């Protein structure tokens, strides 16, 4: 932490220590008296704003969720210090937790979605109206503002929407190649290079976790993975089961949407209090963000080709055991326009599931059901299709994470080793987050 940040935190601490002084009367808040409805409501609203604005095709949605939940977490732990702070540190033991939560959420959301001011003011007023008009309420409002301003200031130049140069390489075995006719993107377009350069929330650097290289194109491991996705990921596959087809499509929902939705359901199911929920959502969204940054750094480091290219160009790959199919297509007839290895979806989902296992209090062995009502028919902007059934059930978080990773093989857009390494990478990132941030105070 640099000197200016230390001074800011020191001044905030003094300010809120003064706020907490009363006429000698002592008040101890019981955290279990405050449910998490305020947080789940804001979480859902911000995700809907993000989906409407850009379809979650940028980091803005998950970044805003992370900023908002950090501000809420830090504000609440300035009232009752249950967990370690991330950005803002203060002391305001008499402040209203609900007012602090609502105000922190509002300030971050308004900063990121100023055009939604009318809806945000209505949401803020709803929650503030539930709090008595007294000194605790005004303290909560000021606390929420200060916590939000601090994290917004800290992340001003984090490069979330930056761009990065990408150099196209000549067609060669294993090298990522353009297929804009299949991705539906302009010629010369590659997605996500800027994500690899964004500043993480928790990781020390973008490449903190480096996946091992993918298999050599002439190896037996590659041959097996090639043949598997060619058979199981094909649009007209004769070996893919009905359940594998269902899970391939069902898992297409973006991780930041599906896993925040799951977290909201689990918070209600387990009756988490405001502090517990704040920590879960802050860790969850910081981790998903960092997972995207780290996996895209890996993707552009290895620049590995997609099954669509590999199968159609197999006559030129130098492997006598792979055979081309010039008409091959995958299950949803679309391939995303960025390198294959490792799987971003597998990484982000495994990171998120690891955080849920580490914060819910149950560990990995926890039975739950996820709901996804609809997904993209093919690529973004292709229209939605209903999922029947809309649910899938799991006996553990790691089981769900692995299924999410492997779904990309059955969808036909990843090799098995993409998915397996994505799962490993995401698990590492999630474990790092739980072990090093927002830890319970002893």
N, C-alpha and C positions, 0 to 999 in steps of 0.2 A: 504494500500500500504506500503511495507517495505522500509527501508532506501535506499537500493541499487536501487530499482526501481525509487524512488523519485529523486535520484541523476542522474540516466540515463535520465529521462525525463527533468530534469533541464538543463543538458548539451545539449541535443537535442534542447531545446527551445532557448538556447543562440546561438547555432550554426546557426539555421535557422533565428533567428533574425538578425544575422550578414549578412546572405545571402540576406535578404530583403532590406538592406540599399543600396541606389543608389546615384546618384549625385544630389539628391534633387528633382528629377522629380517624381511626384506621379502618380501611375497607379492604377485604381480601376477596377478589373475584374467584369464583369456582368455574374452571374452564368447561366442565361437563354440563354446566347450565346453559351453554350456548351451542345450538345445533348449527349445522353447516349449510342451511338453506340459502343464506346470503351468497355464499361462495359458489354453490352449484348453479344458482340463477345467473350470476355474472359470467361464469365460465361458458354456459350454453349460449348466452346472448352474444358474446364476443366471437365465438366460433361461427355462429350464423352470419355475423357481419363479414367475417373473413371469407366464408364460402361464397357469399353473394358478391363480394368485391372481385376476387381473382380465382375462385375455384380451388384455393389452396395450392396454386401453382407457383407461389413465392413463399418465402420464409416469414412473411408478415404475420400471418395468423398465429402460428405457434410461437413466434417471438413476442407478439402482444400478450398472449396467454402467459408466457413465462414472466414478462415484465410485471403484469398485473398481479400474478400470484406471489411473486417475490415481494412486491410492495405490501400486499396484504399480510404475508407471513411476517415480514419485518415489523410492521405496525403492531400486529397482535403480540409478538414476542417482546415488544417494548412495554406492553401492559402487564403480561404475565410471561416471564421468560422460560418457556417450555423447551425451546430448541435454539440452536445457535443461529445468529443472524447471517444474512448474505451480504447486504449492502448498507442498509440504514441501521444505526443503533441509537436508541433513545431510552428514556424512562418516563412512562406516563401511566402509573399504576391505577389512576382513578378514571382513565378515559373509557368511554363506551366502546366495547369491541365491535358491535354492529355498526356504529357510526364510522369507526376507523376503517373497517372492512369496505363499507360502501363507498366512502370517500376515496380511499386508495384505488379501488377498482375504477371509479368514475374518472379520476384524474388521468390514469394511464390510458383508458379507453378513449377519452376525449382527445388526448394527444395523438393517438394513432388513427382515430376515425372521427375527425372533427365534423364531417358532414352528417354524422349521426347524433348530433348534439341533442336534438329534440327527444329522441328515444332514450338517450343516456340520462338526461335531466329527469325524465319521468321515472326511470329506474332508481336513480339516486334518491329522489323525493319519496318514493315508495318505502325505501328502507329507513331513511332518516325519520319519516313520520312514525315509524314503529318504536322510536326511542324518545324517552321523556326529554322535554326541553329543559336541560339543566347544564351545569358546568361539565359533567362527564361527557355529554353529547358534544359540546363545543371543543373539548379536548380531543375527542375522537376524530372530529372533523379535521382539526389542525394536524393531528398525528398522521392521519391518512394522506393528507396533502404532502406532508414533509417526506414520508416514506416513498411516495410515488415520485416526487421531484428528484429524490436522490438516485433512484435506480434509472430513471430516464436520463439524468445527467451522465451517469456512469456509462451508459450504453449509446451515447450520442453518435459515436464514430465507429460502430462495431462492424460496418461493412455488410450488413444483412442484405442490402439490395445492390451490392457492387457487381461489377462484371470482371471477367478474367479472359485473357487471350487463350485461344485454343488453336493448336497447329494440327491440321489434317495430315495424315501420313498416307503414303501410297498403299494401295491394296496389297495385303500380305497376310499369311496365315496367323490367325489370332488377333489381328489388329482391328480396332473399332473402325467401322466403315459407315458411310452415310447411306441411308435408305429412306430418303424423304418421302418416297411414294408410299411407304408403309407407315411412317410415323405421322404423316400429314403435316409436316413442318416445312418451312421454306428451305430452299437449297442452301447449304452451307451453315445451317442452324445446328447448334448443339446446346442442350439444356444443362444447367447446373454448374458450369465451370466457376461461376462466381460464388456459389455456395461453399466450395472448397476453400475459399479465401476468407470467409466470414469469421469473425472472432467468436470463439466458443464462450458459453457461460461458465463452464466448470473445467473443461479440459485445459491443460496447460498450453497446448498448441493444437493446430488442426490435425496433425499427423501423429498425435500421441500414441494411438494404437494402429500399428501397421499390420495388415493382413499378410500372410505369406503369399508368394506368387501363385497364380493359377497353374493347373497342370500344363505341361508341354503338349503342344497340339499332336505330337506323334505318340504320346504315351497311352498306355492302356486305360488309365484313369480318365483321360479326355475322351477316348473312344467310347467308354461306357456311358459317360455323361452325355455325349453327343447322341448316341443311339437312344438313350432314355428320353431325352426331351423331344427328339424327332418322332418317337412313337407316342409318348404320353401327352405331349403338348400340341400335337397336331389338331387342326380344326375338325377333321373327320377321323379322329383316333378310334381304333378298334379295340384298344386295350384299356383306355381310361374308364374308370367306373363312374357311375352316376354320382356317387358321393364326391369323388375327386373332381368331377366337373363342377359340382356345386361349390366346393370349397375354393376352387380356383377363381371363380367369379366373385363369390361372397367376400373374399379377403381383399378385393380391389379397393375398397374404401381407404382413403388416406389415413395413415396412422394417427395423426394429430386429431382427426375427427373421431374415428372409431374408439381410440383408447381414452380420450377424454370423456366420451359418452359412457364407456364402461366405468371409468372412475366415478362419474356422477352417480351411476347406479349402485356401485359398491359403497360409496359414502353413505347413501341413504340406507342400504341394506344393513350395514354394520354400525349405523348410528354414530359415525365419527363426529367428534366435536369440532368447533370452528378451527382450533389450533391444529388438530390432526389433519383435517381436510386441507388447510392452507399449506401445510408442509407437503402433503401428497401431491397436490396440483402444481406447486412450485417445482418440486423435483421432477415430476413427470414431464412438464413442458420444457424445462431446461435440458433435460436428458434427450428428449426427442429432437430438439434443435441441435444439440451437440452431436447426436448420432448422424443427422443429415450432413453436418459439416465434415465429420470424420470420414463417413463412408464415401462422400463425393471426393474428398482428398484421395482416398484409396482408388476410387474409380479412375480418376484422371492420371494417377500415378501408373496404373497398370494398363489402361486404355484397351481393355479386352473386348473382343467382338461379341455380338449378340447371336443367339441361335438362328435367327432369321437369315443373317448373312452367312453364318457357318454352314448351314445345311444347303443353301443354294449354291455356295461356292466351294463345296467340299472336294470337287475334282481337282482343285488347285492347292489343297492344304498340306500336301506331302504325306498324308496319312493313308496308307492303302486300305485301312479297315473302315474308313468313313466313305459313304456313298452319297452323292448329291441328289437332291430332288428340287428341280427348278420351279416346281409349282407349289412347294410346301408353304403352308400358312399356319399360324398358331390359332389357339382357341378363340380369341376375341379379335383376330385379324388386325392387330395393332402392335407396334413395338415402340417403346419410349426412346426418345432421341438423346441418349447418353450411354456411355460405356456400361458393360454388363457387370463386371466383377468388383467388389462383392454386391449382393443384392441390397439396395437401399431400403426396400420394404422390410426385408428380413432383419436388417440392422436396427431400424427404428422400432419395429414391433418388439424385438427381443429386448432392446434397451428399456422400452416402456414397461413391458411385462416384468422385467427384473426389478424395476422401481416399485411397481404395485406389490410385488411379493415382499419387498423390503420395507414397505411403509404401512401396509395394511395391518400388520401385527400377527398375521397368520403364517408367514413363510410361504414357500412355493406350493405346498400341498393344500390347495384350496379349490373347491368345486364352484364353478360359476357358469353362467350362460351369457353370451354376447348377442346383441341385436343389431342387425344391419338390414334395413328395409329395402334399399335400392343402391345400385352402383352404376358406373358408366358402362354403356353397352360395349364400347371399344375404348378409344382414347378420350381425352378431355373434349368436351363440347359435342360428343357423339350422341347425346341423349341418355336417359336413364332407363334401366330395366328393374323390375321388381324381383326381389329374392324370395323364392319359395322353397323351403321355409326361410323365414327371416332370422332364424337363430341357429347357433352352434354352441354346444356345451363341452366343457373341459374339466378334467380332474386336477389340473395344476396350471400355473401361469407358464411354466416352461413348455408344457404340452401345447398350449395355445400359440406360444411364440414360435415353436418349431413348425407347427402347421401353417402359420402365416408365412414363414420363410419358404417352405416347400410348395406352397400354393403357386408360386411363380414358375415352378417346373411344369406343373399341370396346365398352367395358363400358356406355356410355350414361350416365355420371354426370358427365362434364365436356365442355366445349367445347374445341376445338383450342387456342384462345388461353389457356385455363386451363393446359393441359398444357405448351405452349411456354414460357409465362412461369414456370411451376413449375420447368422444366428450367433456365432461365437463372438464376433466383433461387438454386436449389440449387447450381449450379456456382459462383456467386459466394461463397456461404457456405463451400463446401468449399475453394475456393482461398484464402480468407481464413484458414481454420484452418491449412492446411499452411504458409502463408507466415509466420504469426505465432506459432505455438505449437509447443512440443516440438521445436524446431529442432536439427539436428545441431550438436554443438560443433566448432568449427574447430580 
